[in-house]
Amino acid sequence: MIIDATDLKVGRLATVVAKAALKGETVTIVNSEKAVLTGNKTTIIEKYQTQYQRGGPHWGPFLPRMPDRFLRRIIKGMLPTNTPRGREAYKRVMCYIGNPEDQKSETIDAAHIKHSKTLRYITVQELCRVLGGRV
């Protein structure tokens, strides 16, 4: 299953991907930097900046700043990674920046931003740039 994350809400996308991975499907997400987080931009940025201020360079928590790894980390939170089944499911999920091989991909209509009641959102790429990512 190849999913194009362009203009898809991160939470809705992550639940669909987590369920598919637990069923045994290999899931590939392309254009992960174009996924969106809904809400007020400043509130979202403040939330993640405070998470990055915790810990240190040697003892964590180690939080990703690249959009593909950031999205994969969110999906990890929806999987039971403390069980062997959850760890295997997590290995079946891969995220990419852009579309590496121009593969045919599908989208999840229920997760699209056009169905959102709010017009406030920030893309994963914008958030990662603020956090210090190099994309």
LINVENGI-V756735 format. One record per residue. SS is DSSP state (H for helix, E for strand, L for the rest). NEAR is the number of other ideal C-beta (glycine too) atoms within 12 Angstrom. D_LAST is the distance of its C-alpha to the last C-alpha in Angstrom with 1 decimal. Layout:
SS/NEAR/D_LAST  SS/NEAR/D_LAST
//
This chain:
L/25/25.3  E/27/22.1  E/39/20.5  E/30/18.2  L/46/16.3  L/28/15.9  L/27/17.5  E/40/18.9  E/35/19.6  H/41/18.1  H/27/21.5  H/30/23.5  H/43/21.2  H/36/21.3  H/22/25.1  H/31/25.7  H/41/23.6  H/31/25.3  H/21/28.7  H/27/28.1  H/35/27.0  H/25/30.1  L/16/32.2  L/14/31.2  L/20/28.8  L/19/25.8  E/36/22.8  E/30/19.7  E/48/17.0  E/33/14.9  L/33/12.3  H/44/11.6  H/36/8.6  H/38/11.6  L/45/13.9  E/37/15.4  E/38/17.1  E/29/20.4  L/23/21.9  L/15/21.8  H/21/18.3  H/14/19.8  H/17/21.5  H/26/18.5  H/22/16.4  H/18/19.6  H/20/20.2  H/31/17.0  H/19/17.2  H/15/20.7  H/21/19.8  H/25/17.5  H/14/20.4  L/14/22.8  L/13/23.5  E/10/22.8  L/9/21.0  L/7/23.9  L/8/25.1  E/11/22.4  L/15/21.5  L/15/18.3  L/27/15.7  L/28/12.3  L/26/9.1  L/25/6.9  H/38/7.7  H/32/10.1  H/28/11.8  H/39/12.0  H/47/13.8  H/37/15.9  H/29/17.0  H/34/18.2  H/40/20.2  H/26/21.6  L/22/23.1  L/27/25.1  L/30/26.5  L/17/29.5  L/22/27.8  L/11/30.9  L/12/33.0  H/12/32.9  H/18/32.5  H/21/29.3  H/17/27.9  H/19/28.7  H/27/27.2  H/30/23.9  H/19/23.9  L/26/24.3  E/40/21.0  E/25/17.9  E/40/14.5  L/31/12.2  L/27/9.0  L/22/11.0  L/22/14.7  L/17/15.3  L/11/19.0  L/12/19.5  L/17/21.7  L/13/23.8  L/25/22.4  E/21/24.0  L/27/23.1  L/31/24.7  H/17/26.6  H/16/27.5  H/29/24.0  E/24/23.0  H/30/22.2  H/18/25.2  H/16/27.5  L/21/26.3  L/11/28.8  L/16/26.3  L/13/24.1  L/16/21.9  E/28/18.6  E/33/14.9  E/31/12.1  H/45/10.2  H/30/6.9  H/23/8.8  H/39/10.3  H/34/7.6  H/20/6.5  H/25/10.3  H/29/10.8  L/18/9.0  L/26/5.8  L/14/3.8  L/27/0.0
//
